[in-house]
Amino acid sequence: MTSAAFDLAAIGAGLSFAAAVDELAATLDTSTSAVVSAPPGTGKTTLVPPLLASRATGRVIVTQPRRVAARAAARRLAQLDGSPLGTRVGFTVRGERAVARETRVEFVTAGVLLRRLLDDPGLQGVDAVIIDEVHERALETDLLIGLLSEVRELRDDLVLIAMSATLDAARIAAVLGTDEQPAPIVDHDVPAFPLTERWAPSSALRLDERGVTGAFLDHVARTTASAARELHHDEPAADVLVFAPGAREVSEIARRVRDATDTFDVRELHGRMPAAEQDAVMRGRRADERPRIIVTTSLAESSLTVPGVRLVVDTCLSRTPQRDAARGMTGLVTAAASRSSCVQRAGRATRQGPGTVVRCVDERTYAAAPARPTPEIASTDLADAALLLACWGAPGGAGLRLIDPLPADSLSDALTVLHGLGAIDDDGRATDEGRALARIPTDPRLARALRDGGPAVGARLAAEVVALLGGDLRTADSDVAQALIALRGARTPDARRWRSDADRLERLSTATPGVRSDLDGVGLVIALAFPERVARRVEQISGGATFLLASGTRAGVTGPLAGVEWLAIADVARASGRAAAGSGAVVRSAATLSEEQMEQAASHLLTDRVEAEFVGGRVQARRERRVGAILRSSAPVRASADEGRDAVRRTLQREGLGLFTWSSSAAELRCRLALLHRELGAPWPDVSDLGLLAALDTWLAPELESLASGTPAARLDLTSALRRLLPWPEAVRLDELVPERLEVPSGSRVRIVYPAPDDPDARPVVAVKLQECFGWAETPRLVEGRVPVLFHLLSPAGRPLAVTDDLASFWSGPYAQVRAEMRGRYPKHPWPEDPWAAAPTRHTKNRAAR
């Protein structure tokens, strides 16, 4: 590599950050890490890389979150350096590379550097890494900080700098530094030019179940055209920047603005555009060209500086990945942009002078938006990140200095996916298959589809499908096969980019050349990537259908695909309204799948087993063939003894012992045993629901066999079953400790009602006519005298007159009041003034006299 230094004075001419270069250089004299915080447009991305290159002999790598930003930054620095792009200054992004042996500064996307680290963990030949736009909290950027912090533990000469327009500098500094010493912070701020805020809310909804509404896009276009005319009147040389949430909305707004005015050169800027068109926007315009209206996604928020802008029109919407944990899916969701993002966007109007922002919402809606964007690590699918960490040797990020840890639920789901792909072992370490998948620059599931689908359907078709699914391309009527047909014959930027990605993926395929397949293989490739999303139609509705996925999710389908039986679904998202067919989700891309292909792709989800259930007191069984949650066939069969026993056990554990019909003798025995266990403990058995369910095989084994063979539950003799729990030799004292009946002074043997097993405070009760207990002073006690009997003393008609466990006190006190009230009502029965001297009787006075 050449050691020629960059001319920092020439490169920094006119850039605000030039004033901070000396401070950063002095900081790097004493530290190999730093955090640089400076507003967008100040020149930090242009000046910091050549500063580091001038201090080192090796290469300086600068990461950007987007390809267009990496290319634009490299082109800008090469231009200021006066060197051809790809010599002293170069770039590497997915599918494109302009780098030479003498390259001193290389701009890359974060994903490129992550995969480079897997091949070269020591980053040989690299002296410094600059991670730019840290504040965006892209997942790959967060991971890079963690991995590079570990690399620096082995390479204390590697310089690491994190840069951002706005960030929690202290937090990043703590991660980049050590436990004892955070990284130093270089904070460069400049006085901002005045910004005029205007509000232009729409009377129409911004969002509905399908996304951004057409009426709102009309409003944004009208607002843009009107504001641009005003600006052009006052500042003919100024340009307009319009922020939309995604590429579709960019195109729709641009088309509408072109229809509304021909005064302006309306340009689009988003990640799907060809590099040449992106670069043309970034170069600005000549003085003799028409003023521009540039409609862009969030990529121009901070990572790119579009020259000449003095007016920003903001939809205040953004599109971000969001994980639906309940359905196990992740998709791009359009929602209100965070206020910090909106501030970044507005700041694009004041880079070169006073500017204006027109927000297409009212102030209340703006104030209700989240303060900051959610870090991508907290909201997106983590399969790719988890595989990379496993290959690095830090499963789940263990031991890494990360800004935020990986969320446990999302990580668990990701590890389940990787384990199913054979990418990690039981300990979470990467397998050889996992390392092979990690080297394919796409989601691990799509990488698996490329590797396994190529031999089955041909390397080209597998690569085409994976390129389409990984490229965030829209599919008309959700049909991936039809989308492929359209792309093959198109010459659009999307088609060219897709074709380039497919070429690259085909070269990575391990399939033997020559295998060819028609579009019938599209569904198989998708199913190989997402076997849990194979789906069967379960309901036909007007204009669509509901499909059940193997994962258990239901999703609505409209259009031609609603008429097929089996689908391989690539993308399913939360939704409402007609498109979701009442399922809460809608299929966004899928392909027809044959049952044979389903079995090939989802073989590990296929089951063929007898499902026995205990229903209505009987064991019923059916032989069911399933793929995951999808029932393919079901037929009644006779359950085996084991299947029947398991069915009864499952139902009892789920619904409890109330399924049985308890005879009075069985219920009484259970209550007696419960009292003994309560008062004496072991060896008397625990006959609560939990106790009996835990000991099913001890007391109910023969009955379980009977139930399994078809005997109705109502025929079981639970009294005999409970007697199996009686402890020996203690069981001989059962009737002594807890007798069934109690003899009262009249000679009657009255049944004792024992408390229910689930009532720990209740007492055994004897309900007896008051006259049968005359003269009884000693209240009887059960269980070795531990438990007094509670008497319900009844009237001749059997109604309770008193409740007591102290007969002596009753006769001496309350009895007199009872006698006064009852003797007139029941004159035929004895109500002696002295109950101690009266003879106990169960008869009337006349019959007792006889």
C-alpha positions in Angstrom: 0.0 0.0 0.0 1.2 3.6 -0.7 1.9 5.7 2.3 1.1 9.0 0.7 -0.9 11.1 3.1 -4.2 12.7 2.2 -4.3 16.5 1.9 -6.6 17.1 4.8 -6.6 20.9 4.2 -7.9 20.5 0.7 -10.4 17.8 1.5 -11.7 19.8 4.5 -12.1 23.1 2.7 -15.5 24.5 3.5 -16.4 21.7 5.9 -17.3 22.5 9.4 -15.7 19.4 10.9 -12.3 20.7 9.8 -12.3 22.7 13.0 -12.5 19.4 15.0 -9.7 17.5 13.2 -6.9 18.6 15.6 -9.0 17.7 18.6 -9.7 14.2 17.2 -6.0 13.8 16.2 -4.9 14.7 19.8 -7.4 12.3 21.2 -6.1 9.5 19.0 -2.6 10.2 20.3 -3.6 8.8 23.6 -6.5 6.4 22.8 -7.3 3.8 20.1 -11.0 4.4 20.4 -13.2 7.4 20.3 -16.8 8.5 19.8 -17.4 11.4 17.3 -20.7 13.3 17.5 -21.4 15.9 14.9 -24.5 17.0 13.0 -25.2 15.7 9.5 -23.5 17.7 6.7 -20.6 18.9 8.8 -18.2 16.7 7.0 -17.2 14.0 9.6 -17.7 11.1 7.1 -15.5 12.9 4.6 -12.7 14.1 6.9 -12.3 11.4 9.6 -11.3 8.5 7.3 -8.4 10.3 5.5 -7.3 11.6 8.9 -6.9 8.1 10.2 -5.4 6.9 6.9 -2.7 9.6 7.1 -1.8 8.3 10.6 -1.6 4.6 9.6 0.1 2.3 7.1 -2.8 -0.2 6.8 -6.3 0.3 5.4 -9.1 2.2 7.0 -12.6 0.7 6.7 -15.7 2.8 7.1 -19.1 1.2 7.5 -22.4 2.7 6.4 -25.8 1.2 7.0 -26.8 1.5 3.3 -25.2 0.7 0.0 -26.1 4.0 -1.6 -24.4 5.8 1.3 -21.2 3.7 1.1 -20.9 4.4 -2.7 -21.7 8.1 -2.3 -19.2 8.6 0.5 -16.5 6.9 -1.4 -17.2 8.8 -4.6 -17.2 12.1 -2.7 -13.9 11.4 -0.9 -12.2 10.2 -4.1 -13.3 13.4 -5.9 -12.0 15.6 -3.2 -8.7 13.6 -3.1 -8.4 13.9 -6.8 -7.9 10.2 -7.3 -10.0 7.8 -9.4 -12.6 5.9 -7.5 -11.4 2.4 -6.7 -7.7 3.4 -6.2 -6.9 5.3 -3.0 -10.5 5.4 -2.1 -12.9 2.5 -2.8 -16.0 0.7 -1.7 -17.5 -2.7 -1.4 -21.3 -3.4 -1.2 -23.4 -6.4 -1.9 -22.9 -7.2 -5.6 -20.5 -4.3 -6.4 -16.8 -3.7 -5.5 -14.4 -1.0 -6.5 -11.1 -1.6 -4.6 -7.5 -2.0 -5.5 -4.3 -3.2 -3.6 -3.4 0.5 -3.0 -6.8 1.4 -1.5 -6.3 3.3 1.8 -9.9 4.0 2.6 -12.6 1.5 1.9 -16.3 2.2 2.5 -18.4 -0.9 3.1 -21.9 -1.7 4.4 -22.0 -3.2 7.9 -23.1 -6.5 6.5 -20.1 -6.8 4.3 -17.7 -6.2 7.2 -19.6 -8.7 9.4 -19.1 -11.5 6.9 -15.5 -10.4 6.3 -14.9 -10.8 10.0 -16.0 -14.5 9.9 -13.2 -15.2 7.3 -10.6 -12.9 8.9 -11.3 -12.3 12.6 -8.1 -10.4 13.0 -8.7 -8.0 10.1 -5.2 -8.4 8.9 -4.0 -5.3 7.0 -6.6 -3.1 8.6 -5.4 -0.4 11.0 -8.7 1.3 11.7 -12.5 0.8 11.5 -15.0 3.7 11.6 -18.6 2.8 12.3 -20.8 5.5 10.9 -24.4 6.4 11.7 -24.5 4.5 14.9 -27.5 6.5 16.1 -29.7 4.6 13.5 -29.2 1.5 15.7 -29.3 -0.9 12.7 -28.9 -4.5 13.9 -25.7 -5.1 11.9 -24.1 -1.9 13.2 -24.9 -3.0 16.8 -23.3 -6.4 16.2 -20.2 -4.8 14.6 -19.6 -2.8 17.8 -19.7 -6.0 19.9 -17.5 -8.0 17.6 -14.9 -5.3 17.0 -14.7 -4.6 20.7 -13.6 -8.2 21.1 -11.2 -8.0 18.2 -9.5 -5.1 19.9 -8.9 -7.2 23.0 -6.5 -9.2 20.8 -5.3 -6.3 18.6 -4.6 -3.3 20.8 -3.3 -1.4 17.8 -6.7 -1.4 16.0 -8.3 2.0 16.1 -12.1 1.9 16.5 -14.3 5.0 16.1 -18.1 5.3 16.3 -19.7 8.3 14.6 -23.1 9.7 14.5 -25.2 12.8 14.0 -27.1 12.4 17.2 -26.5 9.6 19.8 -26.2 8.8 23.4 -22.5 9.4 23.2 -21.8 8.4 26.8 -23.5 5.0 26.3 -21.6 4.3 23.2 -18.3 5.4 24.8 -18.9 3.0 27.6 -19.3 0.1 25.2 -16.3 1.1 23.0 -14.0 1.6 26.0 -13.2 -0.7 28.9 -14.9 -1.3 32.2 -12.5 1.1 33.8 -12.2 3.7 31.1 -14.9 4.7 28.5 -13.8 5.9 25.1 -13.1 9.6 24.8 -15.8 11.7 23.1 -15.2 14.3 20.4 -18.3 16.5 20.2 -18.5 18.9 17.3 -21.4 21.2 17.2 -22.2 24.1 14.9 -24.8 26.8 15.1 -27.8 25.7 13.0 -29.3 28.0 10.4 -32.9 29.1 11.3 -35.6 26.5 10.5 -39.2 27.5 9.8 -41.7 24.8 10.8 -45.0 24.5 9.0 -47.9 22.1 9.6 -50.0 20.7 6.7 -52.3 18.0 8.1 -54.4 15.9 5.8 -58.1 15.5 6.1 -57.7 11.9 4.9 -56.3 8.9 6.9 -52.6 8.4 6.5 -52.8 4.6 7.0 -55.3 1.9 6.6 -55.1 -1.9 6.6 -53.3 -1.9 3.3 -50.7 0.7 4.3 -50.3 4.4 3.2 -53.6 5.6 1.7 -53.8 7.0 -1.8 -55.7 10.0 -0.5 -52.7 10.8 1.8 -50.2 10.4 -1.0 -52.4 12.9 -3.0 -52.2 15.3 -0.1 -48.4 15.0 0.1 -48.0 15.6 -3.6 -50.2 18.7 -3.6 -48.5 20.0 -0.5 -45.1 19.4 -2.1 -46.0 21.1 -5.4 -47.5 24.1 -3.6 -44.6 24.6 -1.2 -42.0 24.1 -4.0 -43.6 26.8 -6.1 -43.4 29.2 -3.2 -39.8 28.3 -2.6 -38.9 28.7 -6.3 -40.4 32.1 -6.3 -38.1 33.3 -3.5 -35.0 31.0 -4.1 -34.8 29.7 -7.7 -31.6 27.8 -7.0 -33.0 25.8 -4.0 -34.1 22.1 -4.1 -36.8 20.2 -2.3 -36.5 17.0 -0.3 -39.6 14.9 0.3 -39.5 12.0 2.9 -41.7 9.0 2.3 -41.7 5.7 4.2 -40.8 3.3 1.4 -39.9 2.9 -2.3 -43.5 2.4 -3.4 -44.6 5.6 -1.7 -41.6 7.4 -3.2 -42.7 6.4 -6.7 -46.3 7.2 -6.1 -45.6 10.7 -4.7 -43.1 11.4 -7.5 -45.6 10.4 -10.2 -48.3 12.7 -8.6 -45.9 15.6 -8.3 -44.9 15.2 -12.0 -48.5 15.3 -12.9 -49.0 18.5 -10.9 -46.1 20.6 -12.2 -43.6 20.6 -15.0 -41.5 23.3 -13.5 -39.3 21.0 -11.5 -37.1 18.0 -12.2 -38.7 15.3 -10.0 -36.2 12.6 -8.9 -36.5 9.5 -6.8 -33.9 8.2 -4.3 -34.2 4.9 -2.6 -32.2 1.7 -2.2 -33.8 -0.2 -5.1 -32.6 2.3 -7.7 -29.6 1.5 -9.9 -26.4 2.9 -8.5 -25.9 5.3 -11.4 -29.3 6.9 -10.8 -28.6 7.2 -7.1 -25.2 8.7 -7.7 -26.7 11.3 -10.2 -29.0 12.5 -7.4 -26.2 12.8 -4.9 -24.0 14.8 -7.3 -26.4 17.7 -7.2 -27.4 19.8 -10.2 -25.7 22.3 -12.4 -26.8 26.0 -12.4 -28.4 25.6 -15.8 -30.6 22.7 -14.8 -34.2 22.9 -13.5 -34.7 23.0 -9.7 -35.2 19.5 -8.2 -37.8 17.8 -6.1 -36.2 14.7 -4.7 -38.6 12.2 -3.2 -36.6 9.8 -0.9 -36.9 7.2 1.8 -35.2 7.6 5.2 -31.8 6.8 3.6 -31.4 10.6 3.1 -32.2 11.2 6.8 -28.6 11.3 8.0 -26.3 9.0 6.1 -26.4 11.1 2.9 -26.2 14.8 2.3 -28.2 15.9 -0.7 -26.8 19.2 -1.8 -28.9 22.3 -2.5 -31.9 21.5 -0.3 -33.7 24.4 1.4 -37.2 22.8 1.8 -38.2 19.5 3.4 -41.6 18.0 3.1 -42.1 15.2 5.6 -44.8 12.5 5.6 -43.7 11.8 9.2 -43.9 8.1 8.4 -41.3 5.4 8.4 -41.0 1.7 7.5 -39.3 -0.5 10.0 -39.0 -4.3 10.7 -41.4 -5.5 13.4 -41.6 -8.9 14.9 -44.9 -10.5 15.6 -44.0 -12.9 18.4 -47.4 -14.6 18.6 -47.3 -15.6 14.9 -43.5 -16.0 14.7 -43.2 -13.6 11.8 -41.3 -10.5 11.0 -42.2 -7.9 8.4 -41.8 -4.3 7.4 -44.4 -2.1 9.1 -45.3 1.4 8.2 -45.9 3.6 11.3 -45.3 7.1 12.7 -41.7 8.1 12.4 -40.0 9.0 15.7 -39.6 12.7 16.5 -35.8 12.4 16.5 -35.9 11.1 13.0 -38.2 13.9 11.9 -35.7 16.4 13.4 -33.0 14.8 11.4 -35.1 15.1 8.2 -35.9 18.7 8.9 -32.2 19.5 9.5 -31.5 18.7 5.8 -33.1 22.0 4.9 -30.6 24.1 6.9 -27.3 22.7 5.8 -26.4 25.7 3.7 -28.8 28.4 5.0 -32.2 29.1 6.5 -34.7 26.4 5.6 -38.3 25.3 6.0 -39.9 22.0 6.9 -43.5 21.2 6.1 -44.8 18.3 8.1 -47.9 16.6 6.7 -49.5 16.1 10.2 -50.8 18.4 12.9 -48.8 19.3 16.0 -50.7 16.9 18.2 -50.1 13.9 16.0 -46.4 14.8 15.8 -46.1 15.2 19.6 -47.7 11.7 20.0 -45.0 10.0 17.9 -42.3 8.1 19.8 -39.3 10.2 20.9 -36.7 7.9 19.3 -36.8 4.9 16.9 -36.8 1.4 18.4 -33.4 -0.2 18.0 -33.6 -2.8 15.3 -32.2 -5.5 17.6 -35.4 -5.2 19.7 -37.9 -5.5 16.8 -36.6 -7.7 14.1 -36.0 -11.4 13.3 -32.6 -12.5 14.8 -31.9 -15.7 12.8 -29.1 -14.1 10.7 -27.6 -12.3 13.7 -27.8 -15.4 15.9 -26.0 -17.5 13.2 -23.3 -14.9 12.8 -22.7 -14.9 16.6 -22.6 -18.7 16.7 -20.0 -18.7 14.0 -18.0 -16.1 15.9 -18.0 -18.3 18.9 -20.3 -16.1 21.1 -23.7 -17.8 20.9 -26.5 -15.4 21.7 -23.9 -12.6 22.1 -22.4 -14.1 25.3 -19.4 -12.2 26.5 -19.7 -9.4 23.9 -19.9 -5.7 24.7 -23.2 -4.9 23.0 -25.2 -1.7 23.3 -28.3 -3.8 24.1 -28.5 -7.5 24.7 -30.4 -9.6 22.2 -34.1 -10.0 23.5 -34.5 -13.4 25.1 -37.8 -14.3 23.3 -36.6 -13.3 19.8 -33.2 -15.0 20.4 -35.0 -18.2 21.5 -37.1 -18.2 18.3 -34.0 -17.6 16.2 -32.1 -20.5 17.8 -35.0 -22.8 17.2 -35.0 -21.8 13.5 -31.2 -22.4 13.3 -31.4 -25.7 15.1 -34.1 -26.8 12.6 -31.8 -25.8 9.8 -28.9 -27.9 11.2 -26.9 -24.6 11.5 -26.2 -25.0 15.2 -25.7 -27.9 17.6 -27.4 -28.5 20.9 -25.0 -26.2 22.7 -25.6 -23.3 20.2 -22.3 -23.7 18.4 -22.2 -23.3 14.6 -22.0 -26.5 12.6 -20.2 -26.9 9.3 -23.6 -26.5 7.6 -24.2 -23.3 9.6 -20.8 -21.9 8.6 -21.7 -22.6 5.0 -25.0 -20.9 5.3 -23.5 -17.9 7.0 -21.2 -17.2 4.0 -24.2 -16.8 1.7 -25.2 -13.1 2.1 -28.9 -13.6 2.8 -31.2 -14.9 5.6 -30.1 -18.4 6.8 -33.5 -19.8 5.7 -33.1 -18.5 2.2 -29.5 -19.7 2.2 -30.8 -23.2 3.0 -33.3 -22.9 0.2 -30.5 -22.0 -2.2 -28.3 -24.9 -1.1 -31.1 -27.6 -0.9 -33.3 -26.2 -3.7 -30.6 -26.0 -6.4 -30.2 -29.8 -6.8 -34.0 -30.2 -6.9 -35.2 -27.4 -9.2 -32.0 -26.1 -10.7 -29.4 -23.6 -9.5 -30.9 -20.8 -11.6 -34.5 -21.0 -10.5 -33.4 -21.4 -6.8 -31.2 -18.3 -7.1 -34.0 -16.3 -8.8 -36.5 -17.2 -6.1 -34.0 -16.4 -3.3 -33.0 -13.1 -5.0 -36.7 -12.1 -5.2 -37.5 -13.0 -1.6 -34.4 -11.4 -0.2 -34.7 -8.2 -2.3 -37.9 -6.8 -0.8 -39.6 -6.8 -4.2 -43.3 -6.5 -4.4 -45.3 -9.4 -5.8 -48.5 -8.7 -7.7 -51.5 -10.7 -6.2 -48.9 -12.2 -3.8 -47.8 -14.7 -6.5 -44.1 -15.2 -6.5 -44.2 -17.3 -9.7 -46.0 -14.6 -11.6 -43.6 -12.0 -10.2 -40.7 -14.1 -11.6 -42.2 -14.1 -15.0 -42.6 -10.3 -14.9 -39.0 -9.8 -13.7 -37.5 -12.0 -16.4 -39.0 -10.0 -19.1 -38.6 -6.5 -17.6 -35.9 -3.9 -18.0 -36.8 -1.9 -15.0 -34.2 -1.0 -12.2 -35.9 -3.5 -9.9 -35.5 -6.2 -12.6 -31.8 -5.3 -13.3 -31.0 -5.4 -9.6 -32.8 -8.7 -9.1 -31.0 -10.2 -12.1 -27.7 -9.2 -10.7 -28.5 -10.7 -7.3 -29.7 -13.9 -8.9 -26.4 -14.2 -10.9 -24.4 -13.8 -7.7 -26.4 -16.3 -5.8 -26.3 -18.8 -8.6 -22.5 -18.7 -8.4 -22.8 -19.5 -4.7 -25.1 -22.5 -5.3 -23.6 -25.9 -4.8 -26.0 -27.5 -7.4 -24.6 -29.3 -10.3 -25.1 -27.2 -13.5 -27.6 -28.5 -15.9 -30.5 -29.3 -13.7 -33.5 -27.2 -14.9 -37.0 -26.7 -13.6 -40.0 -24.7 -14.7 -42.0 -22.5 -12.4 -43.5 -25.5 -10.7 -40.4 -25.5 -8.5 -41.0 -22.1 -7.1 -43.2 -23.3 -4.2 -40.6 -26.0 -3.3 -37.8 -23.4 -2.9 -40.0 -21.2 -0.7 -41.1 -24.3 1.4 -37.5 -25.3 1.9 -36.8 -21.8 3.3 -40.0 -21.7 5.4 -41.3 -25.2 6.0 -43.3 -23.9 9.0 -45.2 -21.7 6.5 -46.5 -24.4 4.2 -50.3 -23.9 4.3 -53.5 -25.6 3.4 -56.8 -23.9 2.5 -59.3 -24.3 5.3 -62.1 -21.9 4.3 -63.3 -20.4 1.0 -64.8 -16.9 1.2 -66.1 -14.4 -1.3 -63.0 -13.0 -3.1 -60.5 -15.0 -1.1 -59.7 -17.8 1.3 -58.2 -18.6 4.7 -55.2 -20.8 4.9 -53.8 -22.6 8.0 -50.0 -22.6 8.2 -48.1 -25.5 9.7 -47.1 -23.2 12.5 -50.7 -22.8 13.5 -51.2 -19.3 12.2 -54.2 -18.5 9.9 -53.8 -16.0 7.1 -56.1 -14.6 4.4 -55.3 -14.9 0.7 -57.0 -13.0 -2.2 -56.5 -13.3 -5.9 -55.8 -16.4 -8.0 -53.9 -18.1 -5.2 -57.0 -18.3 -3.1 -58.2 -21.2 -5.3 -55.3 -23.6 -4.7 -55.2 -26.2 -1.9 -51.6 -25.9 -0.8 -49.3 -22.9 -0.6 -45.7 -22.2 0.2 -45.8 -18.8 2.0 -42.8 -16.6 2.0 -44.2 -13.5 3.7 -47.2 -13.2 6.0 -48.0 -10.1 7.9 -50.5 -8.8 10.5 -53.5 -7.2 8.9 -57.2 -6.6 9.4 -60.2 -6.1 7.1 -61.2 -8.2 4.1 -57.7 -9.1 3.0 -57.1 -10.9 6.2 -60.3 -13.0 5.8 -60.9 -12.6 9.5 -57.6 -14.3 10.4 -55.7 -11.3 11.6 -52.9 -11.9 9.0 -52.6 -11.6 5.3 -50.3 -13.5 2.8 -48.0 -11.0 1.0 -46.0 -13.5 -1.1 -46.5 -17.2 -1.8 -46.5 -19.8 -4.5 -48.5 -22.9 -5.4 -47.2 -26.1 -3.7 -48.0 -29.7 -4.5 -48.6 -32.2 -1.7 -45.5 -34.1 -2.8 -43.4 -31.0 -2.6 -44.8 -30.2 0.8 -43.8 -33.6 2.1 -40.3 -33.1 0.6 -39.7 -29.7 2.2 -41.5 -30.2 5.5 -40.7 -33.9 6.2 -39.6 -33.1 9.7 -43.1 -31.7 10.4 -45.0 -34.7 9.2 -46.7 -36.9 11.8 -48.9 -40.0 11.5 -50.2 -41.0 14.9 -53.3 -42.1 16.9 -54.7 -39.2 18.9 -56.8 -40.6 21.8 -59.1 -38.4 23.9 -61.2 -39.0 27.0 -64.6 -37.4 26.0 -67.9 -37.8 27.7 -66.6 -40.4 30.0 -65.2 -42.7 27.2 -61.9 -43.0 25.4 -62.2 -42.1 21.7 -59.4 -42.3 19.2 -58.6 -41.2 15.7 -55.7 -41.8 13.5 -54.4 -38.4 12.3 -51.9 -37.4 9.7 -50.6 -33.9 10.1 -48.0 -31.5 8.9 -47.4 -29.3 11.9 -50.8 -27.9 12.9 -52.4 -28.8 9.6 -54.7 -31.9 9.8 -54.4 -33.9 6.5 -56.7 -36.8 7.4 -58.5 -38.3 10.3 -60.2 -41.7 10.8 -61.7 -43.3 13.9 -59.7 -46.3 15.3 -59.6 -48.3 18.5 -57.1 -46.9 21.0 -54.4 -49.2 22.4 -54.2 -49.7 26.1 -51.2 -47.3 26.4 -53.0 -44.7 24.2 -56.2 -45.0 26.2 -54.3 -44.6 29.6 -52.4 -41.6 28.3 -55.7 -40.0 27.1 -57.3 -40.5 30.5 -54.3 -39.1 32.3 -54.1 -36.1 30.1 -57.8 -35.3 30.5 -57.6 -35.8 34.3 -54.6 -33.6 34.6 -56.3 -30.9 32.5 -59.9 -31.0 33.8 -59.6 -32.7 37.2 -61.4 -35.5 39.1 -64.7 -33.9 38.5 -64.9 -36.0 35.3 -65.8 -39.0 37.5 -69.2 -39.7 39.0 -68.5 -40.1 42.7 -70.9 -42.4 44.5 -72.0 -41.4 48.0 -69.8 -44.1 49.6 -66.8 -43.1 47.6 -67.3 -39.4 48.4 -67.8 -40.2 52.0 -64.6 -42.4 52.2 -62.6 -39.7 50.5 -63.8 -37.1 53.1 -63.0 -39.4 56.0 -59.5 -40.0 54.7 -59.0 -36.3 54.1 -59.7 -35.6 57.7 -57.3 -38.2 58.9 -54.6 -36.8 56.6 -55.3 -33.3 57.8 -55.1 -34.2 61.5 -52.6 -37.1 61.6 -50.6 -36.7 58.3 -48.7 -39.7 57.0 -49.2 -42.6 56.6 -52.8 -41.5 56.0 -53.0 -40.5 52.3 -53.4 -37.1 50.7 -56.7 -37.4 48.9 -56.9 -33.8 47.6 -57.3 -33.4 43.8 -53.5 -32.8 43.5 -52.7 -35.7 45.7 -54.9 -38.2 43.9 -53.8 -36.9 40.5 -50.2 -37.4 41.5 -50.9 -41.0 42.6 -53.1 -42.2 39.8 -51.1 -45.3 39.2 -51.2 -46.2 42.9 -55.0 -46.1 43.5 -56.6 -46.1 40.0 -54.4 -48.4 37.9 -57.1 -51.1 37.2 -59.7 -48.5 36.5 -57.4 -46.8 34.1 -57.1 -50.1 32.2 -60.9 -50.4 32.2 -61.4 -46.9 30.8 -58.7 -47.5 28.2 -60.5 -50.6 27.0 -63.8 -48.7 26.6 -65.5 -49.0 30.0 -67.6 -45.8 30.7 -66.4 -43.7 33.6 -69.8 -43.9 35.2 -69.3 -47.7 35.9 -66.2 -47.3 37.9 -66.2 -48.3 41.6 -64.2 -45.5 43.1 -64.8 -46.7 46.7 -62.7 -49.8 46.0 -60.2 -47.7 44.2 -59.7 -45.4 47.2 -59.4 -48.3 49.6 -56.1 -49.2 47.8 -54.7 -46.1 49.5 -55.4 -47.3 53.0 -52.2 -47.7 55.0 -51.6 -51.0 56.8 -51.8 -51.8 59.6 -53.2 -48.4 60.5 -56.2 -49.1 58.3 -57.8 -51.4 60.9 -58.5 -48.2 63.0 -60.4 -46.4 60.2 -63.8 -46.9 61.7 -62.6 -46.1 65.2 -60.9 -42.8 64.2 -63.5 -41.6 61.7 -66.7 -43.8 62.1 -69.4 -43.6 59.5 -72.1 -43.1 62.1 -72.4 -41.8 65.7 -74.8 -43.3 68.3 -76.8 -40.6 70.1 -78.6 -41.0 73.5 -81.9 -41.9 71.9 -80.2 -45.0 70.4 -80.3 -43.7 66.8 -77.1 -44.1 64.7 -76.8 -40.9 62.8 -74.5 -40.5 59.8 -71.5 -38.2 60.2 -71.0 -35.7 57.4 -67.3 -35.2 57.0 -65.8 -32.0 55.5 -64.8 -31.8 51.9 -61.1 -32.5 51.1 -60.6 -29.0 49.9 -62.0 -27.3 53.1 -59.2 -27.3 55.7 -61.2 -25.5 58.4 -64.5 -27.4 58.3 -65.6 -29.9 61.0 -67.5 -33.2 60.9 -71.2 -32.6 61.3 -74.0 -34.6 62.9 -77.5 -33.4 62.2 -79.9 -34.8 64.7 -83.3 -33.9 66.3 -82.8 -31.9 69.5 -85.0 -34.3 71.6 -82.7 -37.3 70.8 -79.8 -35.6 72.8 -81.5 -34.7 76.1 -79.1 -35.2 79.0 -76.0 -35.5 76.8 -73.3 -33.4 78.4 -70.1 -34.6 76.8 -69.6 -33.5 73.2 -68.1 -36.5 71.3 -64.7 -36.1 69.6 -63.1 -38.0 66.7 -59.6 -38.8 65.5 -58.2 -39.7 69.0 -60.1 -36.8 70.6 -58.6 -34.2 68.3 -61.8 -33.1 66.5 -65.0 -32.2 68.2 -68.2 -33.0 66.4 -70.3 -30.0 65.3 -74.0 -30.7 66.1 -76.8 -29.3 64.0 -79.7 -29.7 66.5 -83.0 -30.0 64.4 -86.6 -29.3 65.0 -89.2 -32.1 64.7 -89.6 -31.0 61.1 -85.8 -31.3 60.4 -85.0 -27.6 60.4 -81.9 -26.4 62.3 -82.5 -24.8 65.7 -79.0 -24.5 66.9 -75.4 -25.2 65.9 -73.0 -26.2 68.7 -69.9 -28.2 69.6 -70.6 -27.7 73.4 -73.7 -29.6 74.4 -73.4 -28.8 78.1 -73.3 -25.1 77.5 -76.3 -25.4 75.1 -78.5 -27.1 77.6 -77.6 -24.7 80.3 -78.2 -21.6 78.3 -79.7 -21.2 74.8 -82.0 -24.2 75.2 -84.5 -22.1 77.3 -85.0 -19.6 74.4 -85.4 -22.4 71.9 -88.0 -24.2 74.1 -89.9 -20.9 74.5 -90.1 -20.5 70.7 -90.7 -24.1 69.7 -93.1 -25.8 72.2 -96.1 -23.9 70.9 -95.2 -24.7 67.3 -94.6 -28.4 68.1 -96.9 -29.3 71.0 -96.8 -33.0 70.3 -93.1 -33.2 71.0 -91.5 -33.0 74.4 -89.9 -29.7 75.4 -89.1 -30.3 79.1 -88.1 -27.4 81.3 -85.2 -29.5 82.6 -83.4 -31.2 79.6 -80.9 -32.9 81.9 -83.6 -35.0 83.5 -85.7 -35.8 80.4 -85.4 -39.1 78.6 -83.9 -38.7 75.1 -86.4 -39.8 72.4 -87.0 -39.7 68.7 -90.8 -39.9 69.1 -93.7 -37.7 70.0 -94.9 -37.4 73.6 -97.8 -39.9 73.1 -95.7 -42.5 71.3 -93.0 -42.2 73.8 -95.5 -42.8 76.6 -96.7 -46.0 75.0 
